[in-house]
Amino acid sequence: MKWLDKLDSKFGKFAIKNLMLYIIIANAIIYFVIFFMGRTDIVQFLYLDTGKVMSGEIWRLFTFVLLPPMTSPFFLVFALYFYYLAGNGLEHQWGSFKFNFYYFSGMIGIIIASFITGGISNATFLNLSLFLAFARLYPDYEILLFFILPIPVRYMAIFNWLYMGYNFIFSDNQYRILIVFCLLNYFVFFGKEIVVSTKNKKRSHRYKAATETYVNSKNYIHKCEVCGITDVDNPNMEFRYCSKCNGHYEYCIDHLKNHEHKK
C-alpha cells in the first residue's frame, strides 16, 4: 500500500515501538487489581460505553483495550501470550508504524460501531482482528493450544471465520455492525491481496478445466504435424517441439529433423 508507505516515511518516527507489550502489561496489571485485590469496580470505569463518553468520560475511548479477558489465571496467561505473539509478529513483518496504524484503526472501527449501536464494547474483536492478520501472514505457524497441542494458526483462523459468519447470520444487527467495523482494518490491509488471489485461483481452475476438457476431447496428448501419428497410436513414440518453427509445432521423432519449418 503506497499511501501507507508514504505515511510511514513522514510519521514513522512517532510510532510506538513494542505497542502490544505495553498493552499486555497493562492487561496483566488490571487483571491483578481486579481478581487479587478485589477491585472489581474498576471494570465499570474502563469499558467502552458511548453514553458515558458523551457525558464526559472521554478516557473510555482508550481504556477499553486495557481490560483483560475475564477468565481464569491459566487461560489469561495463554490469551496474553498469544496477543503478544500476534502483535509482535505483525510489528516484525510490517514495522512499528504500520502495526500502530492497524491497531489504532481497529480501535476506531470498534468506537464507530459502538456509537452506531449505542452498545458497550471491549477489545475482544480488536484482538480477533490481530489474530486473523497474524494467521494471514504466518498460516503455517504452530500454536501450542493450552501449551500442549500443536495447531497451525490457519486452522484456528478458519474456525474463527466460520464462528463470525455464523454469528453474523443469526445474531442481531448490533452484533453484525460490530463484526463489520472490527474487520475494516483487516480488509484495508488484505482486501486487495484477497481479491487478486481469488481471481488467480479462479483463472487457474478455469485453465485446468479447459486443458483437461481439451485433452479428453481429442483423446491424445501428442500429435505429429507431418504424419498425424499420436501417442495413442504408438505409446512408445517420442515427440518433440521444433525450435526452428514459428509457433508450437510438435513432431514425432521420425519427422523432427525431416519436415518443412513453419514460418
C-alpha positions as CSV (number, residue, x, y, z in Angstrom):
1,M,0.0,0.0,0.0
2,K,1.8,3.0,-1.3
3,W,-0.3,5.5,0.6
4,L,0.6,3.8,3.9
5,D,4.3,3.7,2.9
6,K,4.2,7.5,2.4
7,L,2.6,8.0,5.8
8,D,5.2,5.7,7.3
9,S,8.0,7.8,5.8
10,K,6.5,11.0,7.1
11,F,5.2,9.9,10.5
12,G,7.1,6.7,11.3
13,K,9.2,8.4,13.9
14,F,6.1,8.9,16.0
15,A,5.2,5.2,16.1
16,I,5.1,3.4,19.4
17,K,7.5,0.6,19.4
18,N,6.5,-2.6,21.2
19,L,3.0,-1.3,21.5
20,M,1.5,-4.7,22.2
21,L,3.9,-5.4,25.0
22,Y,2.7,-2.2,26.8
23,I,-0.9,-3.2,26.3
24,I,-0.3,-6.8,27.6
25,I,1.5,-5.4,30.7
26,A,-1.5,-3.1,31.4
27,N,-3.9,-6.0,30.9
28,A,-1.9,-8.1,33.4
29,I,-1.8,-5.3,36.0
30,I,-5.5,-4.6,35.7
31,Y,-6.3,-8.3,36.0
32,F,-4.2,-8.5,39.2
33,V,-6.0,-5.5,40.6
34,I,-9.4,-6.9,39.8
35,F,-9.0,-10.5,40.8
36,F,-6.3,-10.4,43.5
37,M,-7.1,-7.1,45.1
38,G,-10.8,-7.4,44.8
39,R,-11.3,-4.2,42.9
40,T,-14.0,-5.5,40.5
41,D,-15.5,-2.0,40.4
42,I,-12.6,-0.8,38.2
43,V,-14.1,-2.6,35.2
44,Q,-17.0,-0.1,35.3
45,F,-14.6,2.8,34.7
46,L,-12.7,1.2,31.8
47,Y,-15.1,-0.4,29.2
48,L,-16.3,1.5,26.2
49,D,-19.8,2.9,26.9
50,T,-20.7,5.6,24.4
51,G,-23.4,7.0,26.6
52,K,-20.9,7.7,29.3
53,V,-18.4,9.0,26.8
54,M,-21.0,11.6,25.7
55,S,-21.4,12.5,29.3
56,G,-17.7,13.5,29.5
57,E,-15.9,10.2,30.3
58,I,-13.6,10.5,27.3
59,W,-11.0,8.2,28.7
60,R,-13.2,5.2,27.8
61,L,-12.3,5.7,24.2
62,F,-8.8,4.5,25.1
63,T,-9.1,2.3,28.2
64,F,-11.3,-0.4,26.8
65,V,-8.3,-2.0,25.2
66,L,-6.7,-2.3,28.6
67,L,-9.4,-4.6,30.0
68,P,-8.1,-8.2,30.2
69,P,-10.2,-11.3,29.4
70,M,-12.4,-12.2,32.4
71,T,-11.2,-15.7,32.7
72,S,-9.1,-17.9,35.0
73,P,-5.4,-17.1,35.5
74,F,-4.3,-20.1,33.4
75,F,-6.4,-19.1,30.4
76,L,-5.3,-15.4,30.9
77,V,-1.7,-16.4,30.5
78,F,-2.5,-18.3,27.3
79,A,-4.5,-15.4,25.9
80,L,-2.0,-12.7,26.8
81,Y,0.8,-14.8,25.4
82,F,-1.0,-15.2,22.1
83,Y,-1.9,-11.5,21.9
84,Y,1.7,-10.6,22.4
85,L,2.8,-13.2,19.8
86,A,0.4,-11.9,17.2
87,G,1.2,-8.3,17.8
88,N,4.9,-8.8,17.8
89,G,4.7,-10.9,14.7
90,L,2.8,-8.2,12.9
91,E,5.1,-5.5,14.0
92,H,8.1,-7.5,12.9
93,Q,6.6,-8.0,9.4
94,W,5.2,-4.5,8.9
95,G,7.3,-2.3,11.2
96,S,6.1,-0.3,14.1
97,F,4.2,2.4,12.2
98,K,2.1,0.1,10.1
99,F,1.3,-2.1,13.1
100,N,0.3,1.0,15.1
101,F,-2.0,2.0,12.2
102,Y,-3.6,-1.4,12.1
103,Y,-4.2,-1.5,15.8
104,F,-5.5,2.1,16.2
105,S,-7.7,1.8,13.1
106,G,-9.2,-1.3,14.7
107,M,-9.9,0.7,17.8
108,I,-11.6,3.4,15.7
109,G,-13.7,0.8,14.0
110,I,-15.0,-0.5,17.3
111,I,-15.6,3.0,18.6
112,I,-17.6,3.9,15.5
113,A,-19.6,0.6,15.8
114,S,-20.3,1.3,19.4
115,F,-21.6,4.8,18.6
116,I,-23.8,3.4,15.9
117,T,-25.3,0.7,18.0
118,G,-25.3,2.5,21.3
119,G,-23.8,-0.6,23.0
120,I,-20.8,-1.2,25.2
121,S,-17.6,-2.8,24.0
122,N,-14.2,-4.2,25.0
123,A,-11.2,-5.3,23.0
124,T,-12.3,-8.8,22.1
125,F,-13.0,-8.1,18.4
126,L,-9.9,-6.0,18.1
127,N,-7.7,-8.8,19.4
128,L,-9.5,-11.1,17.0
129,S,-8.5,-8.9,14.1
130,L,-4.9,-9.2,15.3
131,F,-5.1,-12.9,15.2
132,L,-6.7,-13.0,11.7
133,A,-3.9,-10.8,10.4
134,F,-1.2,-12.9,12.0
135,A,-2.8,-16.1,10.6
136,R,-2.8,-14.4,7.1
137,L,0.9,-13.7,7.3
138,Y,2.0,-16.8,9.2
139,P,-0.5,-19.5,8.2
140,D,1.8,-22.4,9.0
141,Y,2.9,-21.1,12.4
142,E,2.0,-23.7,15.0
143,I,0.4,-22.7,18.3
144,L,0.6,-25.0,21.3
145,L,-3.1,-25.0,22.3
146,F,-3.2,-25.0,26.1
147,F,0.6,-25.3,25.8
148,I,0.2,-29.0,24.7
149,L,-1.5,-29.5,21.3
150,P,0.3,-28.0,18.2
151,I,-2.2,-26.5,15.8
152,P,-1.3,-24.4,12.7
153,V,-2.9,-21.0,13.1
154,R,-4.6,-21.2,9.7
155,Y,-7.0,-23.8,11.1
156,M,-7.8,-21.6,14.1
157,A,-8.4,-18.7,11.7
158,I,-10.8,-20.8,9.6
159,F,-12.7,-21.7,12.8
160,N,-12.9,-18.0,13.8
161,W,-14.1,-17.0,10.3
162,L,-16.8,-19.7,10.5
163,Y,-17.8,-18.6,14.0
164,M,-18.1,-15.0,13.0
165,G,-20.0,-15.9,9.8
166,Y,-22.5,-17.9,11.9
167,N,-23.0,-15.1,14.3
168,F,-23.3,-12.6,11.5
169,I,-26.2,-14.6,10.1
170,F,-28.0,-15.5,13.3
171,S,-27.3,-12.5,15.6
172,D,-29.0,-9.1,15.7
173,N,-27.9,-6.0,13.7
174,Q,-25.9,-4.6,16.6
175,Y,-23.6,-7.7,16.5
176,R,-23.4,-7.6,12.7
177,I,-22.3,-3.9,12.8
178,L,-19.7,-4.7,15.3
179,I,-18.3,-7.6,13.2
180,V,-18.1,-5.4,10.1
181,F,-16.4,-2.5,11.7
182,C,-13.9,-4.6,13.7
183,L,-12.7,-6.2,10.5
184,L,-12.3,-3.0,8.5
185,N,-8.6,-2.7,9.3
186,Y,-8.2,-6.3,8.2
187,F,-9.7,-5.7,4.8
188,V,-7.8,-2.4,4.4
189,F,-4.6,-4.3,4.7
190,F,-5.5,-7.6,2.9
191,G,-8.6,-6.8,0.8
192,K,-6.7,-6.2,-2.5
193,E,-4.5,-9.3,-1.9
194,I,-7.6,-11.4,-1.2
195,V,-9.3,-10.2,-4.4
196,V,-6.2,-10.8,-6.6
197,S,-5.6,-14.2,-5.0
198,T,-9.3,-15.3,-5.6
199,K,-9.1,-14.2,-9.2
200,N,-5.9,-16.1,-9.8
201,K,-7.3,-19.2,-8.3
202,K,-10.5,-19.0,-10.4
203,R,-8.3,-18.4,-13.5
204,S,-6.1,-21.4,-12.6
205,H,-9.2,-23.6,-12.1
206,R,-10.7,-22.5,-15.5
207,Y,-7.4,-23.1,-17.3
208,K,-7.0,-26.5,-15.7
209,A,-10.6,-27.5,-16.5
210,A,-10.2,-26.2,-20.1
211,T,-7.0,-28.1,-20.6
212,E,-8.5,-31.3,-19.2
213,T,-11.5,-30.9,-21.4
214,Y,-9.3,-30.3,-24.5
215,V,-7.1,-33.3,-23.7
216,N,-10.1,-35.5,-23.1
217,S,-11.9,-34.3,-26.3
218,K,-9.0,-35.1,-28.6
219,N,-8.2,-38.3,-26.7
220,Y,-4.4,-37.8,-27.1
221,I,-1.7,-35.5,-25.8
222,H,0.9,-35.6,-28.6
223,K,0.4,-35.5,-32.4
224,C,2.9,-35.2,-35.2
225,E,2.3,-32.3,-37.6
226,V,3.5,-34.3,-40.6
227,C,2.2,-37.8,-40.4
228,G,-0.5,-37.3,-37.7
229,I,0.6,-40.1,-35.5
230,T,-0.3,-39.7,-31.8
231,D,0.8,-41.1,-28.5
232,V,-2.4,-43.1,-28.6
233,D,-1.5,-44.7,-31.9
234,N,2.0,-45.6,-30.7
235,P,2.6,-45.1,-26.9
236,N,6.3,-45.7,-27.4
237,M,6.8,-43.0,-30.0
238,E,8.8,-39.9,-28.8
239,F,7.5,-36.4,-29.7
240,R,9.4,-33.1,-29.6
241,Y,8.6,-29.4,-30.4
242,C,10.7,-27.9,-33.2
243,S,12.7,-24.9,-32.0
244,K,13.1,-23.5,-35.6
245,C,9.3,-23.4,-36.4
246,N,7.5,-20.2,-35.6
247,G,4.9,-21.5,-33.1
248,H,4.3,-24.6,-31.0
249,Y,4.5,-27.4,-33.6
250,E,5.1,-30.9,-32.4
251,Y,6.7,-33.7,-34.4
252,C,7.3,-37.4,-33.9
253,I,11.0,-38.4,-33.7
254,D,10.9,-39.6,-37.3
255,H,9.9,-36.1,-38.6
256,L,11.6,-33.9,-36.1
257,K,14.5,-33.2,-38.4
258,N,12.7,-34.1,-41.6
259,H,10.0,-31.5,-42.2
260,E,9.5,-28.1,-43.7
261,H,9.8,-25.4,-41.0
262,K,6.8,-23.3,-40.5
263,K,7.4,-19.5,-40.6
